[in-house]
């Protein structure tokens, strides 16, 4: 049995590389244009908005 914790992986995802890889598959520029906006929208931590300049957000959108 293998036990893995991916939690820290998502904190280290290179956003530029992710967008580059996705743009090779997704041909609709409107969709690609939304991805950086989503990645940089920030996350709420303990009631405060935290900037997201690296990694990818986890969890559901509220």
N, C-alpha and C positions, 0 to 999 in steps of 0.2 A: 504494500500500500504506500502511496506517495501522498504526503500532506504538504500543500503549498499555500503561501499567503501572498496574494497579489496586491495587497493594499498599498504598499510602498511603490510598486511598479507604476501605478497610475499617477503618482506624484512626480515621476521623473520622465514622463513621455515628452519628447521633443515636439512641440506644437508645429513648428515649420515642417519638419519631416513628415508628421502625420498628415498635414494638409497636402503636401507633395504626393504622398502615396495615394491618398483618397482621390486627388484630382486625376490620377492615371486611370481610375475606374469610373468615377462620376464625371460625366461630360457636361452636365448642366452647370454653367458658371454661377447661376443664382444660388444654387445649393452650396457650391464651394465657397461663395461669398458669405454665407451664413455661418459656416463652421468657425472661422476665427472670431466672429462676434460672440458666438456661444462660448468658445474656450476662454475668452477674455472678459466675460460678463461678471465674473467674481462669484464668490460663495459666501454664505452666511455662516459665521462662526461665533457662537455665544452672543447672538444678537447684533453683531457688527459685520459689515460688508468687508470681505478680504479680497484684495486684488489677486487675479490668477494670471501670472505671466509665464508659468511653466506647468507642465502636467495637464491632466484632464479632470474635470469635475466628476464626482461619483454621486450616485443616488438619483432620486427622482426630482423632476422640476416641480416647483410649487408656485 
